[in-house]
Amino acid sequence: MTRAADRLVETIRAHGLDRIFCVPGESYLSLLDALHDSEIELVVCRHEGGAGFMAVADARLTGRAGLAAVSRGPGATNASIAVHLANQDAVPLVLLVGQVARFERGRGAFQEVDYQQMFGGMAKGIWEVTEAERLSETFARAVHVAESGTPGPVILAMPEDMLGDTVTDPAVPILPVARASVSQEDARKAADLLAKAERPLLVAGGQLDTPHGRAALRKAAEAHGLPVGLTFKYQHIFDNSHPLYAGHLGFKIPPMQVKEMQKADLIIAVGTRLGDTPTQGYRLPKAPVPEQPLIHVYPDADAIGRVFRTDLGIAADPASFLEALAMLNSDVSETRKDWAGTLNTVARKLADQTPRDWEDGIDFGAVVIALADQAPKDSIVITDSGNFSSWVHCHWPWDGTQTAIGAVGGAMGLAVPAAVASCLRHPDKRVIAYVGDGGVMMTGNELATAVSVGAKPVIVVSNNATYGTIRLHQEKGFPGRVSGTGLTNPDFAAWGRAFGALGITISKGDDIASRIAEALAHDGPVVIQVNSSTEAISAYISISQIRAKA
């Protein structure tokens, strides 16, 4: 006898997916039982949000759909943060949700939720499978939808009694994802627009975060002398020391950089949906009608022309487009070379943030520099959401080869779960996760998961006793009126030791390099508490400077 749950496990394996992150629940016990003798690794987490974050991070690392399984009601609502992040970050995610039994549906049963209503604004697809024979087919469709076009989250609700039903149909194999190729005509049209431009800007996004995409990006940039601006959390896909590097289009970057980029007379956006962050509040390009011609290349046609009038929209594989563009001859004028040089000079100047001596704590940049000096070149770097990451953007030597994970959608709490997932996927690499004192208290309990599965991340906690990003905005809007942004924190080093990690504290006056060496020499998980300056609220500006401008 083959249960629906058994067939689902067979289908998961047939799709080449090898890991599920979960918090167990009685609503999908049959699936847990089916996984008992399976080759699929079941990673048991401490919170559904953490499980979802791990699945999102795993998808970022593999390019395939991440899998998370949670129970009905509270389990699904806890996991919703990962669904939202997968939507914002364009990451394929399949969330398996146990549901109440079919005879209970519609009766307001214990923990019953209508997932169509709950996830309707966030997920690409939502299916509740009531017929066991349709489960394998629906899972295959869920993976296909999650990985197609603009990748994103899909919800698969499974009534608990359905999972135990007997099925006879075989497992449904992979439904191949269609990839649109670029035509020579489109490449030629782009080249014609480019030939007329003296100050073009190539904005490169996350769809190029593959070896193929990175190589194509560099090839096209060098062939046409194109300065490259990198979208939020994808600074790692192009060598930041390259003379064509034009800067990182992240949150709260100095106005000087945006002002220079706005002088572009052509924008070529490749592999990005052009949301509010890379466009710096819909100013680069300007919405709805840009001040310069716009070429937009993205796999999903629905993302092109929705917000910005687009002179040339191409629904195609971004890497293939750049390869085709690179093959077309181009004479790089001296004017374009000067333009690229100007943007590169501005980007380098903004990244040159020498650590300062602050009275109230350490300049977090000093710790980032020490880690960059000593950590292996191929370390996986993870940044949670928060101002502390500005030092990582400034000081990490991004050379276009590293792997990095961050939350484009700005969800706090990604770092620790992502570090666990990264250690599991790449146990041979050093994983370094930067997180603030706010974010680490949201999902830091997944350090227990790290210990249980043998993961060995280095968790670097910036402890400045404040929700830094919110404090920065608060100081701009209401200078000196601190309300709701202060934090009372535990001793994070002792907290880490309680889980079984090595706990290290770095305070003002300490030998930072020796503490970092101790952390990197440890064969196990590490928590580094950095007693950071609150005054140094960002790598680019201090609280006093904000107040002086008010």
ZINOR-V321263 format. One record per backbone hydrogen bond with DSSP energy under -0.5 kcal/mol. CO is the residue of the C=O (numbers start at 0). NH is the residue of the N-H. E is the energy in kcal/mol with one decimal. If there is no record, write none. Layout:
co: (CO CO)
nh: (NH NH)
e: (E E)
//
This chain:
co: (0 1 2 3 4 5 6 7 8 9 10 11 12 17 19 20 21 24 25 26 27 28 29 30 31 32 34 40 40 41 42 42 46 47 48 49 50 51 52 53 54 55 56 57 58 65 66 67 68 69 70 71 72 73 74 75 76 77 78 78 79 80 81 82 83 84 85 85 91 92 92 93 93 94 94 95 95 96 98 100 100 101 103 103 108 112 113 114 115 118 118 124 126 126 127 128 129 130 131 133 134 135 136 137 138 139 140 141 142 143 144 145 148 151 152 152 153 154 154 155 156 157 158 160 161 162 164 173 177 179 182 183 184 185 186 187 188 189 190 191 192 193 198 198 199 200 200 201 201 202 203 204 205 207 209 210 211 212 213 214 215 216 217 218 219 220 220 224 226 226 227 227 228 229 230 233 234 238 241 243 246 246 247 248 249 253 253 254 255 256 257 259 260 264 265 266 266 267 267 268 269 270 274 275 276 278 278 281 284 287 287 292 293 293 294 295 296 296 297 298 299 300 302 306 308 311 313 313 316 317 318 319 320 321 322 324 329 330 332 333 334 335 336 337 338 339 340 341 342 343 344 345 346 347 348 350 351 355 357 360 361 361 362 362 363 363 364 365 366 367 368 369 370 375 378 378 379 379 380 381 382 385 386 387 387 388 389 390 391 395 397 402 404 405 406 410 412 413 414 415 416 417 418 419 420 421 423 425 429 429 430 430 431 431 432 433 434 435 437 438 438 439 442 443 444 445 446 447 448 449 449 450 456 456 457 457 458 458 459 459 460 460 461 461 462 464 465 466 467 468 469 470 471 472 473 477 479 480 484 486 489 490 491 492 493 494 495 495 495 496 501 501 503 504 505 506 509 510 511 512 513 514 515 516 517 518 521 524 525 526 526 527 527 528 528 529 529 530 534 534 540 541 542 543 544 545 546)
nh: (2 166 6 7 8 9 10 11 12 13 14 16 15 40 42 68 44 27 28 98 31 32 33 34 35 35 37 19 42 43 21 44 50 51 52 53 54 55 56 57 58 59 60 61 62 93 20 95 22 97 75 74 76 77 78 79 79 80 81 82 83 84 85 86 87 88 89 90 65 94 153 67 95 96 155 69 97 157 159 103 104 104 106 108 111 114 117 118 119 121 122 154 128 156 129 158 131 133 134 137 138 139 140 141 142 143 144 145 146 147 147 151 150 92 123 124 94 126 156 96 128 98 162 163 164 4 3 175 179 316 186 187 188 189 190 191 192 193 194 195 195 196 264 265 226 202 267 203 228 269 230 207 208 209 213 214 215 216 217 218 219 220 221 222 223 224 225 226 201 228 245 246 203 248 233 236 237 241 244 227 229 248 249 231 252 256 257 258 259 260 261 262 263 292 200 268 294 202 269 296 204 206 278 280 279 282 283 286 283 289 308 266 310 311 268 313 270 271 315 300 302 303 304 287 310 295 297 315 320 321 322 323 324 325 326 327 331 332 336 337 338 339 340 341 342 343 344 345 346 347 348 349 350 351 351 352 353 357 360 357 363 532 365 366 366 367 368 369 370 371 372 373 374 378 380 402 381 431 404 433 406 388 389 390 391 392 393 394 395 397 239 380 382 407 409 413 416 417 418 419 420 421 422 423 424 425 426 428 379 431 432 457 381 433 459 383 461 439 440 441 442 443 445 446 447 449 450 451 452 453 454 453 458 525 432 459 460 527 434 461 462 529 436 463 531 486 467 470 471 472 473 474 475 476 477 480 481 482 466 488 491 494 495 496 497 498 498 499 500 499 503 526 528 506 530 509 511 514 515 516 517 518 519 520 521 521 523 501 458 503 528 460 529 505 530 462 531 361 536 542 537 545 546 547 548 549 549)
e: (-0.6 -2.8 -2.2 -2.3 -1.9 -2.1 -2.2 -2.5 -2.2 -2.3 -1.3 -1.9 -2.0 -2.7 -3.0 -2.4 -3.4 -1.6 -0.9 -0.5 -1.8 -2.5 -2.2 -1.8 -0.6 -1.0 -1.4 -2.7 -0.7 -0.7 -2.7 -0.6 -2.2 -2.5 -2.5 -2.4 -2.0 -2.2 -2.6 -2.7 -2.0 -2.0 -1.6 -2.0 -2.8 -3.0 -2.1 -3.2 -1.4 -2.4 -0.6 -1.8 -2.6 -2.4 -1.5 -0.6 -0.8 -0.8 -1.1 -1.4 -2.6 -2.1 -2.7 -1.9 -2.5 -3.1 -0.7 -2.2 -2.3 -0.5 -2.4 -1.9 -0.7 -0.6 -2.8 -2.7 -0.5 -3.0 -2.2 -1.5 -0.9 -0.7 -1.9 -0.6 -2.3 -0.9 -2.1 -2.3 -0.6 -1.9 -2.5 -2.8 -0.6 -3.0 -0.8 -0.7 -0.6 -2.1 -1.6 -2.6 -2.5 -2.3 -2.1 -2.5 -2.3 -2.0 -2.8 -2.5 -1.9 -0.9 -0.6 -1.8 -0.9 -1.7 -3.1 -0.8 -2.7 -2.4 -0.5 -2.6 -2.3 -2.5 -1.4 -0.9 -1.7 -2.2 -2.0 -0.8 -0.5 -2.5 -2.1 -2.4 -2.4 -2.3 -2.4 -2.4 -2.1 -2.4 -2.2 -0.9 -0.6 -1.3 -1.7 -0.9 -0.6 -0.7 -2.9 -0.7 -2.9 -2.9 -2.2 -1.9 -2.0 -2.2 -3.0 -2.0 -2.3 -2.3 -2.2 -2.3 -2.6 -2.4 -2.5 -2.0 -1.7 -0.9 -2.2 -0.6 -2.6 -0.6 -3.1 -0.7 -2.7 -3.4 -2.2 -1.4 -0.7 -1.5 -2.1 -3.2 -2.5 -0.5 -1.7 -0.8 -0.7 -1.1 -1.0 -2.9 -1.8 -2.1 -2.1 -1.6 -1.9 -0.7 -2.2 -0.6 -2.8 -2.4 -0.6 -3.1 -2.5 -2.1 -1.3 -3.8 -1.8 -2.6 -1.9 -2.0 -0.9 -0.6 -3.0 -2.3 -1.2 -1.9 -3.1 -2.8 -2.6 -0.5 -0.7 -0.6 -1.5 -1.6 -0.5 -0.6 -0.5 -2.4 -1.9 -1.2 -2.0 -2.2 -2.3 -2.4 -2.6 -2.4 -1.1 -1.2 -0.7 -0.8 -2.0 -2.4 -2.2 -2.6 -2.2 -2.2 -2.1 -2.3 -2.2 -2.1 -2.4 -2.4 -2.1 -2.2 -1.6 -0.9 -0.6 -2.0 -0.9 -0.8 -0.8 -0.6 -0.7 -2.7 -2.0 -0.6 -0.6 -1.9 -2.5 -1.8 -2.4 -2.6 -2.1 -1.5 -3.0 -1.8 -0.6 -0.5 -0.5 -2.8 -2.2 -3.2 -0.6 -1.6 -2.3 -1.2 -0.7 -2.4 -1.7 -2.8 -2.1 -2.2 -2.5 -2.2 -2.3 -0.9 -1.4 -0.8 -0.6 -2.8 -2.3 -1.9 -2.4 -2.3 -2.3 -2.0 -2.2 -2.7 -0.5 -1.9 -2.7 -0.5 -0.5 -2.7 -2.7 -0.5 -3.4 -2.5 -2.4 -2.3 -0.6 -1.3 -1.2 -1.4 -2.1 -2.2 -1.8 -2.0 -2.1 -2.1 -1.9 -0.6 -2.4 -0.7 -0.6 -2.6 -3.0 -0.6 -0.7 -3.3 -2.7 -0.6 -0.9 -3.0 -1.5 -0.9 -0.8 -1.9 -1.5 -2.7 -2.4 -1.9 -2.7 -2.7 -1.7 -2.3 -3.8 -2.2 -1.0 -0.5 -2.5 -0.6 -1.0 -2.4 -2.5 -2.0 -1.8 -0.8 -0.9 -0.7 -2.4 -0.8 -0.5 -3.1 -3.4 -0.5 -2.5 -2.3 -1.2 -1.7 -2.4 -2.3 -2.0 -2.0 -2.5 -1.4 -0.7 -0.9 -1.3 -2.6 -3.2 -2.7 -0.6 -3.1 -0.7 -3.2 -0.7 -2.9 -1.9 -2.4 -2.0 -2.3 -1.2 -2.0 -2.5 -2.1 -1.3 -0.8 -0.5)
//
